[in-house]
């Protein structure tokens, strides 16, 4: 079994659990190589292409799927999210959806340390509202997250209320 220091760190959690905040907080104090996920969703205010995410069109994302350039991907809330093989191979810290973690082969999972950010639903709703999300979008995300995370136990460390 690899020592913790030799493992890839994967940060996961439901919508508005603080994944990007955790990554950004640690990016400023770490010499680690952070993986940049790829997505077809629109950029939010303040996000930097190539740092927070690689923003691509749905057509570009589908091409990456066809050409087997993605380690894993998922469709969440109608948008594609994933991690490119090149990012997976070169990074030490990244974020990943629960489904992607569950699909890792045994060797990749053994070589990973998964941190699950668990934030109370009322705080997540407050954060979604702060983003200006309408009730329909909030409810949709809560339902999607419930399906993905209700029985999620495939983590090494639970962090409450980040």
N, C-alpha and C positions, 0 to 999 in steps of 0.2 A: 504494500500500500504506500502510495506517495505521501510525503509530508505535506502539510497544508501549504507551505511556502512554494511548493512546486506545482500546485494545482491552478487551473484556470478558474477564476471567480466569475460566477454567473449571478446577476441580480435579477430577481423576478418579483412580480406582485401585480395585483389588479390595477385597473385604471386609477390614476391619481393617488397612488400609494407612495410616490416619491422616488421612483426609479431614476429619473433624470437628475433630480436633486442629489441623490446619493452618489451617482456617477460624477457629477460636476464637483461636489464637495471633495471627493477622493482624488479627482483628476488634479486638483490644485495642490495636493500634498503628497502625490505619489509619482514615482518614476516609471510606473507600469505603463504598458501599451494598452490603451483602451480601444476596444472594438467599436466600430461605428455601424449600427444597424441600418438596413435599407428599407425604405417604405414608399408606398405610392400615395400616402395621405398628404394633404396640404401642409405646408410649413406653418407653424404657429409663430406668433410674434416673439422675437428674440432668439429663435432657433437659428443655428448656423449650419448651412449645408456642408457636409463633410466632417462636421464635428459632432453635432447632436444626432444627426441622421444623414444618410445619403438619400436625397429626395429624387425620385424618378417617376416617370409616367407609368401608368398601368401597363402599357405596351412594352416598355423597357423591362419592367419586372417580369412580365410573361416570357420575354426572350431569355432572361436569366434562368427561369425555370426550365425552359426547353433545352437550354445549353448546359444544364446541370452545374450551374455556377453558384448555387445556393446550398449551404450546409443544411438549413431548414427554413421553412417559411410557413406562414399561416395567413388566413384571411380573418381579420377582426374588424367588426363594425363596418364591413364593406370595403376595407382597404387592405392592401397587401403589406405584410411586415416580415422581415427575415434577416438572415445573416449570411453574407457571402462566404464561400469556402476560404477565400484568401484572408478575410478578416478573422475567421475562426482559427486558422493556422498561425496567424501572426500576433493575436492579441492575448493579453493576460486577464483582462476584465471586460465583461460585456453584459448587456441585458438580453434576456430571452423570455419568450412567452412560456407558460406552463406546458403547453402541448409540445413545444420544441424540446423542452427538458425531458419530458416523458418519452420522446422518440429517440433520444440519444442512445447509441449502442453502448454496451456494457463498458467497454474500454474508455470511451469519451466521458461517460458519467463518472467512472472511477477517477478520471483525471480532472474532475471538476468539483468545485466547492460552491454549492448553491445557497445564496442568501435570499430568503423570502421576506419581503416587506409587507407587513400586515397592518393596515390602518383601519380604524373603525369606519363603518359605512357613513355615519353622519359627517365625518371629516372629509371623506372622499367626495360626498355630495357637495359639501361646501366648496371644495377645490374645483369641482366641475362647474359649479355656478360662477365661481370667480373667473373661469375661462370664458364665461358668457354662453354656456351651453343651455339650450332649451330643454324643458322637462322631458320631451320625447327622446332626445339624445341621451340624457342622463339615465333614464329608465332602460334604454337599449343597452347601454354600457354595463349597467348593474346586472342585467340579465345575462349578458355575455360573460361577464366576470364570474357570476355565480356558477355557470356551467363549467368554466375553466378551473376555478380555484376552490370550490366548496370542499372537495375531498382531496385537495392537493397536499401531499405529504413528502414529495420527492425533493426535499431540501436538507441542507446540513445545519443551517442556522436560521432561526426565526427572529426578526427584528420588529418589535411592536412600535407603531406610531412614529414613523420617520417623517 
